[in-house]
Amino acid sequence: MSARSLSPEIVIRPHVENFINWSADKPEVLVLTADLTNSCEVGKWRETYPDRYFSMGMAEQNMMGFAAGLAREGFEPWLHTFSVFLYRRPLDQLQMSVAYPNLKVRLVGFLPGIATPGGVTHQSIDDIAIMRVIPNMTVLEVGDATEVESILDVAHAIDGPVYLRMLRGEVPRLFDTPMEFNKARVLTCAGEDINEPADIVIVTSGICTEEAMRAVPAIVDRGLKVTHLHVSTLKPFSDPTVTAALASARKGVITMENHLVTGGLGSAVAEVMAENAMAVPLSRIGLNDTYAHGASLPYLLKEYQLDARALVDRAETLTGSSLSIPDSDLAQIRVAALHSEAKAEAL
């Protein structure tokens, strides 16, 4: 069986022009950065709307309080920085100044999870867990260029603070329909209806969805009935499609996320399964109580078993099947050119 290739369209910096165009008729939208303007793809936005841009320097706690004040005056501040700097350093200001009064502040976090060679100081591997427990906070995550573009409308419509796990640089276009709030994408279905029984149900988010899409066709070819969902709304987590899919699993459920297995997508799925008395095994793919080191994304995905091969191995364990899927049967990995003009800074 020959190797497959997803061959997605690669979109160069999808956030740059899209955010500029989207903001044109929204004068209340402001941008705040913390010394990472070009790294977070708003350098051109600053040039286009200089009166609506605020450079706060390397002072995230002050930036969070400043954003709260702007929101109280009717503006809609969009904070652009790396994910780790939106919740680690300014957590008290985030909770007391933004979340407690339920203000319309948008926290755009780049380099989610291990999507950076910057190592532990730049890898936000626990952000979903922390953001999920903050009252009034909505948590969203993109998985492709279409969601990078359409997440703006989703976040804008929410009356309260929103945390966005964002992608930058070269981003694949995997989906042809916009992101919808609290609605999962059904990428593969075991039958004609989401309620029809599946051997395994796979739930993925963020960059792990592309990895799962490399493996699912080969798993299906081996005779397993698979339902695969992509989730972009991590809080709230009340989509009836997800509940129905989980209830259809006969042999078990696998979650796959660019985050620790505790507190993120896997935990959200576990809560739904427990609350609805779903008595099948749950296998969570993610970082297991460890920090990651710095390296290229393909290396890290393989090193920490977050890739397509890891999903095949879990499917075998969960179902007790020997699927005999060689690497050549997995869709070929997409590798960005080392010296691409669109390759963003690592840090």
N, C-alpha and C positions, 0 to 999 in steps of 0.2 A: 504494500500500500504506500503510495508516494506521499511525501510531506505536503501538508496544506500551507497556505499562506493567507492570513487575514487580509493583507494588502489594503489597509485603510488609507484614506486620504490623510496626509499629514498637513495640518494647518499651522502656519507660522505665527506665533504670538497672537492667538485669537482674541485675547482680552484687549489688546491695544486699541485698534480702530473701533471695535464693537462698543467698548465702554465710552469712547469719545462720542460716537453717534448716538448712543442710548441716552447720554447725559444732556444732549443739546437742548431739549425742551423741558428740562428738569432743573431749574435754577436753584432749587433747594438742595440739590446733591453737591456735596463738597468732598474733597479728598484730603486726608491727613496721612503723612508718611513719617517714618522714624529713621531717616538717613538711608532709606533703601528704595528711592524713587524709581530709578531705572531698573533695578533688580526685580521690582514688583510691577513693571510694565505700565507705569503711569507718567513717565517722563514726557511723552507727547501730550498726554492729557493736561499736564501742568502748563505746557506751552500754549495749548488751545484755550484753556480757561484759567489764566493766571490769577484772577481775582477770587477764584473758588478753591485755590490750592494752598495748603498750609504745611510747611516743613517744620516738624517739631523737634528735629534733632534726635540724638540717641537718648530719648527720655520718654519711654513708653508709659510710665505711670502718669506723667503730666499730660501726655497725649490722650489718654483715656478720660481723664477728668475734663480736659478741654473739649473733647467730643461730646461728653455729657452736657456741658453747658450749651454747646451749639444745638444739640437736639432739643433742649428745653426751650430754645428760642425759635423752634419750628424748622430748623435745618435738618438735613439727613446726611450726617457724616459717614463716609466710607473710609475706614482705616485700612491702609495697605502696608503690610509688612510680612515677615516670615511668621508662620504659625506659632512657633515657640515664643515669640515676643508679644503675642496677643493675650496669653493666659498665664505664662510662668511669672514674668516680672510684675505685671500690673494686675494680679488677680484680685487684690482687695479693692482697687479702684473699679475694676470690671464688675465685681459683685455689688458694691455699695453705691457707686455713682451711676452705673448703666443698667444693670439687671434689676436691682431692687426697685427703682422708679419706672422700670419697663420702657426705656427710651428707644427710639428708632435709630440705633447705631448699628452699622454694618461692619463686621470684623472680617476682612478679606485676608485669609491666611495662606501664604504660599509655602512650598516645600513641605507638604503634609507627610507624616510618617517618615519612612526612610528614603523619600524621594530626593535625596541630596547626599553628596559625598562628604558633607561637612561634619559628619560624626555626631556624637551625642549632644553637643551644644546646639545643634541646628535641627535635630530630628524630633519632631513632635509626635511621639509614639503613645502619649497618654492624653492628648487633647480632647478626643471625643468623650472619654470617660469623665474628664473634669467638666467639660461644657454640658454634658447631658444632665449632670446633677444640679446645675445652676437654675433656679426657678426663673421662668419667663424666657429662657434662652431657646432659640430654634437653631438646630444644627443641620447644615446641608453639606453635601460633598459632590464634586463633579467627577465624571468618569471619562469624558471625552470633550472634544472641541464644541460640539453642539450644546453640551451642558454648560461649558464655560460661557457661551454666548447667552443662553436662555436663563441661567441662574439669576441674572440681574433682575428680570421681571418677577421671578419667584420671591426673591429677597425683598424687593421694593414693596411688594403687596402685603408684607407681614407687619403687623402693628406691634412692634417690640424689637428687642435686640436679636441679631442673627449672626451666627458664626459660619463662614464659608470656607471649606477646605478647597483651595483653588489650585489649578495647574497652570504652568507657564511654559514658554519656549516652544518646542515642537510637540504638538498635541494631536493624537489620532482622532479622526472623526469616525466613531463607531455607530452612532445613532442618527436617524434622519428625522426625528420628531423632537420638539422641545421638552425640556424637563418640566414635570408637573409636580406640584407640592404634595408631599405625602402619598405619592403613587409610584409603585415599583414598576420597572419595565420587565415584561415577560419575554426573555430572550430565547428560551427553549421551553416547550411544553410537552409533557409526557403523553398528552392526549389532545383532543379537540377542545377540552374545557379545563380550566385551572383546577377544578375539583376532582378530575380523574386521577386515579392512583398513580404514583410515581415510585420507582424503586428508591431513588434518592432525590432530595430537593437541595439545590445549591443556591445559596444567597451570598452575593458578593457586592462590594462597593469600591469606589475609587479606581485606582490603577489595577487592582486585583481582578476587576471584571475582564479586562483585556487578556490577562493570563488565563482566566477560566475559559474564555472563548477559544483559546488555543487548544484546550483539552476536551471540552464537552463533546464535540463531534466524534472524536475517537472513542470516548466512553459510550456514546449512543451506538456507534458502529458495533460495539462488542455485545450489544443486546440489552443493556440496561435502559430502563425507562427513566429519563431525567427531566426535571423541571428546573430551569435556571432563571433566577430573578436578579436584576440589578437594582440596588437601593441607593437613592440619592438624598432622601430625607431620613436622618438618623434620630432626630427628635423634632416633633412627635414621631412615635413609631406605632401607628395605629391603622395602617393601610389594610383593609379587609382582604385585599389580594394576597398579601403576605401571609395572613392568618390562614386563608384557604389553602394556599400552596403548602404550608407547613403541615396542615392537617391531612394532606394527601400523601405524605411520605410513608412508605411501608417499611423500609429498612433503615432509614435515618436521614438526617439533615447535616449538611456541611456548610459552614460559613467561612468566608475568606476575606481578610481585610488587611490594610496597610496600617496596622495599629497593634497594640498589645491585645491578647485574647481576652483580657479582663476589662470590662467597662465599655467596650465598643460595640460593633455590630453583633458579634457573637453573644455578648451579654444581653443585648436587646432581644435577639431571637430566643435566647434561653428563657427570658422573662415571659415572652408571649407563649412559648410552649408550656411552661409551668402553669401559667394562669389559665390555660385552656386544656390542661390535663392531657397533653400529647405524649404518649408513652413510647417514643422511639428515641434511639440514641442521637446525640448531637456531637459532632466533631468540629472543633473550631481551629481554623488555620489563621495564624497570626504570630506575632512575636510572643515568646513564652518566657515571661518574667526575666527579660534581659534587655540591656541596652545594645544598640547596634554600633558597629564601627564605620568609618568612612570608606566608601568605595563606589564603583559605578552601580547604577540601579540594577542592571541584569545580574551582576555578581551578588549584590545584596539579596535580591529575590531568591536566588538559588541557595546562597549560603544560609539564609534563615528559613528556607523551605516555604516560600510564599509564591512559588511559581506554578506553572502548569503541571510539571512533574509531581509536585507535592499534592496537587489535587487528585491526580490519578492514583497516587499511593493511598490517599485517604479513602477514596472510593473503593479501592480493593479491600482495605481493612474493614470498612463499614459494612460492606456487602458480603464479605467472605469469598469474594470472587478473585480469580486470577485473570486479569484483563489482558495481560501480555501486550501492552502498548509500548513499543519502542519510541525513543525520542523522535525518530524519523516520521512517526505518525502524528506527532503534534504539529499544529500550525507553526510555521517558522517564526522565530522571535523577530520583532522589529527593533533594529538598532539604529539610533540616530548617528549621523555622521560626526566623527570626532571634531572636525574643524568647521562644522556648519556655521554659516553666517548668523543663524537664528539661535545658536546654542547659547543659552543664558549663563551668567556667572554661576559657579557652583555655590558661592556663598553670598 
